[in-house]
Amino acid sequence: MAVQSTPAKKLSLAQIFIKGKCLQASQVKTMAQLFTDDASRLEFCKDAYARTTDKSNFYDVYDAFENFSYAFRLHDFVEASAQPEVVTPPAPVEQVLTFPRYSYPSSSNYKGVTGCNGPVASDEQFRKIANNTYAQPTEESKQLAVLNAVEITCFDFAQTMKLVSLLSSEEIRLKTLTKIFSNVYDLESYKFGSQLFLNKNLQAEWLKYGAFYLTPPAVACEESDADFEVVLKKVHDKFFDHERIKLIETYSLDHCFKVSQIKRLVNEITPASRNVNLFKKLYDKCPDKNNYSQLVNELFFASEKEELEAFLRSKNK
């Protein structure tokens, strides 16, 4: 280095020399003193700092500089190098879920029966809830995440299908779907849910459940014994048959008399005054229609008995 003709050549040779080598601070100082200008000296010392084994003694190298300003520059470099590098962690990558390629219903123009008032969860809301559900470690915790989400958020049936599809067990899918169905927005889209099940029995069970929920069987109408006794007394208190018939017809509009009760009512009317039209009016709300043929003999005229029998046959077709 000492015999090189220019500072640039000295710096080039020094940089080649220290590659792959470790130096002591005193050796760095000795080499730095061979430069004739502080600028080249500074560049060399910066390169050598990383390869100095006793960095605590690097202050001695400052004495190699002729100008304090360059010594200060080297000191600033050393201080900056001593600061731990701040590593910015990468932003977490949100899980991008893919769902089964089912045929999903659209709720955008839905006008049918609703289970929640809306608005339906946005794409961003749904994505966060779906990712949270997917991240759960067990089937049970996934199911609980879905149940909790539906309690506070209105989902349409397409979103519901996607959440339920994150459950592996078809049996748990069915249990979960039946528990949350009443809170889903577009209830009449329930038939699409059969795609969640490969098991034909589970498919049928789901379709049966959805249909039953939307059109439950009518509650059987029946007159209690106590209420009937009140009605019977009011009929009995009438003096004329036509008044009793008119009162029974009025009661037939919103009361459901059993066959045994109808017998007692018509027995308040003299046999010749009983008419087949009264029996027809009482038929629709009778809870035990299968016994209605027992009333044929309560009529007095044969023609009316035949008319009632024909009426019952027409109802049983």
C-alpha positions as CSV (number, residue, x, y, z in Angstrom):
1,M,0.0,0.0,0.0
2,A,2.8,2.4,0.9
3,V,4.3,2.4,-2.6
4,Q,1.1,2.9,-4.5
5,S,1.2,6.1,-6.5
6,T,-2.4,7.4,-5.8
7,P,-4.9,7.3,-2.9
8,A,-7.4,5.5,-5.2
9,K,-4.9,2.7,-5.9
10,K,-4.1,2.4,-2.2
11,L,-7.8,2.2,-1.3
12,S,-8.5,-0.4,-4.0
13,L,-5.6,-2.6,-2.8
14,A,-6.7,-2.2,0.9
15,Q,-10.3,-3.2,0.1
16,I,-9.0,-6.3,-1.7
17,F,-6.7,-7.2,1.2
18,I,-9.3,-7.0,3.9
19,K,-11.9,-9.1,2.1
20,G,-12.4,-12.4,4.0
21,K,-9.9,-11.2,6.8
22,C,-10.4,-10.1,10.4
23,L,-8.3,-7.2,11.7
24,Q,-7.5,-5.8,15.1
25,A,-8.2,-2.1,15.7
26,S,-4.5,-1.4,15.8
27,Q,-4.0,-3.0,12.4
28,V,-6.8,-0.9,10.9
29,K,-5.1,2.2,12.4
30,T,-1.7,1.2,10.9
31,M,-3.2,0.7,7.4
32,A,-5.2,4.0,7.7
33,Q,-2.1,5.9,8.3
34,L,-0.6,4.8,5.0
35,F,-3.2,7.0,3.2
36,T,-2.2,10.6,2.4
37,D,-5.8,12.0,2.4
38,D,-8.6,11.8,5.0
39,A,-11.3,11.1,2.4
40,S,-9.7,7.8,1.3
41,R,-8.8,7.0,4.9
42,L,-12.4,7.4,5.9
43,E,-13.7,5.1,3.2
44,F,-11.2,2.4,4.2
45,C,-12.0,2.6,7.9
46,K,-15.7,2.3,7.2
47,D,-15.1,-0.9,5.2
48,A,-12.7,-2.2,7.9
49,Y,-15.0,-1.6,10.8
50,A,-17.2,-4.6,10.0
51,R,-14.1,-6.8,10.0
52,T,-12.6,-5.5,13.3
53,T,-12.5,-8.1,16.0
54,D,-12.1,-5.7,19.0
55,K,-14.6,-3.0,18.1
56,S,-14.3,-1.6,21.7
57,N,-10.8,-0.4,20.7
58,F,-11.8,1.2,17.5
59,Y,-11.5,4.7,19.0
60,D,-7.8,4.4,18.6
61,V,-8.3,4.5,14.8
62,Y,-9.6,8.1,15.1
63,D,-6.0,9.2,15.8
64,A,-5.1,8.3,12.2
65,F,-7.0,11.3,10.9
66,E,-5.4,14.7,10.3
67,N,-8.7,16.6,10.5
68,F,-11.1,16.2,13.4
69,S,-14.1,16.5,11.1
70,Y,-13.2,13.2,9.4
71,A,-12.7,11.6,12.8
72,F,-16.2,12.8,13.7
73,R,-17.6,11.4,10.5
74,L,-16.1,8.0,11.3
75,H,-17.5,8.2,14.8
76,D,-21.0,8.9,13.5
77,F,-20.7,5.9,11.2
78,V,-19.6,3.7,14.1
79,E,-22.5,4.9,16.3
80,A,-25.0,4.3,13.5
81,S,-23.5,0.8,12.9
82,A,-23.9,0.0,16.6
83,Q,-27.6,0.6,16.6
84,P,-29.6,-2.6,16.1
85,E,-31.3,-2.9,12.8
86,V,-35.0,-2.3,13.1
87,V,-36.7,-5.1,11.2
88,T,-40.2,-4.3,10.1
89,P,-42.2,-7.5,10.2
90,P,-44.2,-8.2,7.1
91,A,-47.8,-7.4,7.2
92,P,-49.9,-10.5,8.0
93,V,-51.3,-12.1,5.0
94,E,-55.0,-12.6,5.3
95,Q,-56.2,-16.1,4.6
96,V,-58.0,-16.3,1.3
97,L,-60.6,-18.9,1.7
98,T,-62.1,-20.9,-1.1
99,F,-65.5,-22.4,-0.8
100,P,-67.2,-25.4,-2.6
101,R,-68.4,-24.7,-6.1
102,Y,-72.1,-25.0,-5.1
103,S,-75.0,-23.2,-6.7
104,Y,-75.5,-20.4,-4.3
105,P,-78.8,-18.4,-4.1
106,S,-78.8,-14.6,-4.5
107,S,-80.6,-12.5,-1.9
108,S,-80.3,-9.1,-3.7
109,N,-83.9,-9.1,-4.9
110,Y,-85.4,-11.4,-2.3
111,K,-89.0,-10.7,-1.3
112,G,-89.9,-13.9,0.6
113,V,-90.0,-14.8,4.3
114,T,-87.0,-13.5,6.3
115,G,-85.4,-14.7,9.5
116,C,-83.4,-11.5,10.2
117,N,-84.2,-7.9,9.2
118,G,-81.0,-7.1,7.5
119,P,-78.9,-5.6,6.1
120,V,-77.1,-8.7,5.1
121,A,-73.4,-8.9,6.2
122,S,-71.0,-7.1,3.8
123,D,-68.3,-9.0,2.0
124,E,-65.7,-7.6,4.5
125,Q,-67.7,-8.6,7.5
126,F,-68.3,-12.1,6.1
127,R,-64.6,-12.6,5.2
128,K,-63.5,-11.7,8.8
129,I,-66.0,-14.1,10.3
130,A,-65.2,-16.9,7.8
131,N,-61.5,-16.5,8.5
132,N,-62.1,-16.6,12.3
133,T,-64.2,-19.7,11.9
134,Y,-61.6,-21.4,9.7
135,A,-58.8,-20.6,12.2
136,Q,-60.6,-22.5,15.0
137,P,-58.7,-25.7,16.0
138,T,-61.7,-28.1,16.4
139,E,-65.0,-28.9,14.8
140,E,-66.8,-27.9,18.0
141,S,-65.0,-24.5,18.2
142,K,-65.8,-23.9,14.5
143,Q,-69.5,-24.7,15.2
144,L,-69.5,-22.4,18.2
145,A,-67.9,-19.6,16.1
146,V,-70.7,-19.9,13.5
147,L,-73.5,-20.0,16.2
148,N,-72.1,-16.9,17.9
149,A,-71.7,-15.0,14.6
150,V,-75.3,-15.7,13.5
151,E,-76.5,-14.3,16.9
152,I,-75.2,-10.8,16.1
153,T,-75.0,-10.7,12.3
154,C,-77.6,-11.1,9.5
155,F,-76.4,-13.6,6.9
156,D,-78.1,-14.6,3.7
157,F,-78.4,-18.2,2.8
158,A,-75.4,-18.2,0.5
159,Q,-73.1,-16.9,3.2
160,T,-74.6,-19.4,5.7
161,M,-73.9,-22.2,3.3
162,K,-70.3,-21.1,3.0
163,L,-69.8,-20.9,6.8
164,V,-71.4,-24.3,7.4
165,S,-69.2,-25.8,4.6
166,L,-66.1,-25.0,6.8
167,L,-67.3,-27.9,9.1
168,S,-66.0,-31.3,8.0
169,S,-68.7,-33.5,9.6
170,E,-72.0,-33.6,7.7
171,E,-73.8,-34.5,10.9
172,I,-72.5,-31.4,12.6
173,R,-73.3,-29.4,9.4
174,L,-77.0,-30.5,9.7
175,K,-77.1,-29.7,13.5
176,T,-75.6,-26.3,12.9
177,L,-77.8,-25.4,10.0
178,T,-81.0,-26.3,11.8
179,K,-79.9,-24.2,14.9
180,I,-79.1,-21.1,12.9
181,F,-81.8,-21.3,10.2
182,S,-84.4,-19.2,11.9
183,N,-81.9,-16.2,11.9
184,V,-81.0,-16.5,8.2
185,Y,-82.3,-13.7,5.9
186,D,-83.7,-15.4,2.8
187,L,-85.4,-18.5,4.4
188,E,-87.1,-19.6,1.2
189,S,-83.7,-20.4,-0.3
190,Y,-83.3,-23.3,2.0
191,K,-83.4,-26.0,-0.7
192,F,-80.0,-24.9,-1.9
193,G,-78.7,-26.2,1.5
194,S,-79.1,-29.8,0.3
195,Q,-75.8,-29.4,-1.5
196,L,-74.0,-29.4,1.8
197,F,-74.7,-33.1,2.2
198,L,-73.5,-36.1,0.2
199,N,-75.5,-38.4,2.4
200,K,-79.0,-38.7,0.9
201,N,-80.6,-39.2,4.2
202,L,-79.2,-36.0,5.6
203,Q,-80.3,-34.2,2.4
204,A,-83.8,-35.4,2.9
205,E,-83.8,-34.5,6.6
206,W,-82.7,-31.0,5.8
207,L,-85.3,-30.5,3.1
208,K,-88.0,-31.8,5.4
209,Y,-86.9,-29.5,8.2
210,G,-86.8,-26.4,6.0
211,A,-90.3,-27.1,4.5
212,F,-91.7,-27.8,8.0
213,Y,-90.3,-24.6,9.4
214,L,-91.8,-22.5,6.6
215,T,-95.2,-24.2,6.5
216,P,-95.8,-25.9,9.9
217,P,-99.0,-27.9,10.2
218,A,-102.0,-26.1,11.6
219,V,-102.5,-26.4,15.3
220,A,-105.5,-28.6,15.9
221,C,-108.6,-26.7,16.9
222,E,-110.5,-28.3,19.8
223,E,-113.3,-27.1,22.1
224,S,-112.5,-27.8,25.8
225,D,-115.2,-29.5,27.8
226,A,-115.6,-26.5,30.0
227,D,-116.0,-24.1,27.1
228,F,-118.4,-26.5,25.4
229,E,-120.7,-26.7,28.5
230,V,-121.0,-22.9,28.3
231,V,-122.0,-23.1,24.6
232,L,-124.4,-26.0,25.2
233,K,-126.2,-24.0,28.0
234,K,-126.6,-21.0,25.8
235,V,-128.1,-23.2,23.1
236,H,-130.4,-24.9,25.6
237,D,-131.6,-21.6,26.9
238,K,-133.1,-20.7,23.5
239,F,-136.8,-21.4,23.3
240,F,-137.3,-22.1,19.6
241,D,-135.5,-24.6,17.3
242,H,-134.7,-22.0,14.7
243,E,-133.0,-19.8,17.4
244,R,-131.0,-22.8,18.5
245,I,-129.9,-23.6,14.9
246,K,-128.9,-20.0,14.2
247,L,-126.9,-19.8,17.5
248,I,-125.1,-23.1,16.6
249,E,-124.3,-21.8,13.1
250,T,-122.8,-18.7,14.7
251,Y,-120.6,-20.8,17.0
252,S,-119.5,-22.9,14.1
253,L,-117.6,-19.9,12.6
254,D,-114.9,-19.9,15.4
255,H,-115.5,-23.0,17.5
256,C,-114.2,-26.6,16.8
257,F,-116.7,-29.1,18.0
258,K,-115.9,-32.8,18.2
259,V,-118.4,-35.3,16.9
260,S,-119.5,-36.2,20.4
261,Q,-120.1,-32.5,21.1
262,I,-122.1,-32.0,17.9
263,K,-124.4,-34.9,18.9
264,R,-125.2,-33.1,22.1
265,L,-125.8,-29.8,20.3
266,V,-128.2,-31.2,17.7
267,N,-130.0,-33.2,20.4
268,E,-131.1,-29.8,21.7
269,I,-133.1,-29.5,18.4
270,T,-136.2,-31.6,17.7
271,P,-135.4,-34.3,15.2
272,A,-137.7,-33.0,12.5
273,S,-136.2,-29.5,12.7
274,R,-132.6,-30.7,12.2
275,N,-131.3,-29.9,8.7
276,V,-128.3,-31.2,6.7
277,N,-126.9,-27.7,6.1
278,L,-126.1,-27.3,9.8
279,F,-124.1,-30.6,9.8
280,K,-122.2,-29.4,6.7
281,K,-121.3,-26.1,8.4
282,L,-120.0,-27.9,11.4
283,Y,-117.8,-30.3,9.4
284,D,-114.8,-28.0,8.4
285,K,-113.7,-27.2,11.9
286,C,-114.4,-30.7,13.4
287,P,-111.1,-32.1,14.7
288,D,-112.2,-35.8,14.4
289,K,-113.7,-35.8,10.9
290,N,-113.0,-39.5,10.6
291,N,-115.9,-40.1,13.0
292,Y,-118.3,-37.7,11.2
293,S,-120.3,-40.5,9.6
294,Q,-121.7,-41.2,13.1
295,L,-123.8,-38.1,12.7
296,V,-125.8,-39.4,9.7
297,N,-128.4,-41.1,12.0
298,E,-128.9,-37.8,13.9
299,L,-130.9,-36.5,10.8
300,F,-134.6,-37.3,10.7
301,F,-135.3,-37.5,6.9
302,A,-133.8,-40.2,4.8
303,S,-133.1,-37.8,1.9
304,E,-131.0,-35.6,4.2
305,K,-129.1,-38.6,5.5
306,E,-128.2,-39.6,1.9
307,E,-127.2,-36.0,1.2
308,L,-124.8,-35.9,4.2
309,E,-123.3,-39.3,3.2
310,A,-122.7,-38.0,-0.3
311,F,-121.1,-34.8,1.2
312,L,-118.7,-36.9,3.3
313,R,-117.8,-39.1,0.3
314,S,-116.9,-35.9,-1.6
315,K,-114.7,-34.7,1.2
316,N,-112.8,-38.0,1.5
317,K,-111.9,-38.3,-2.2
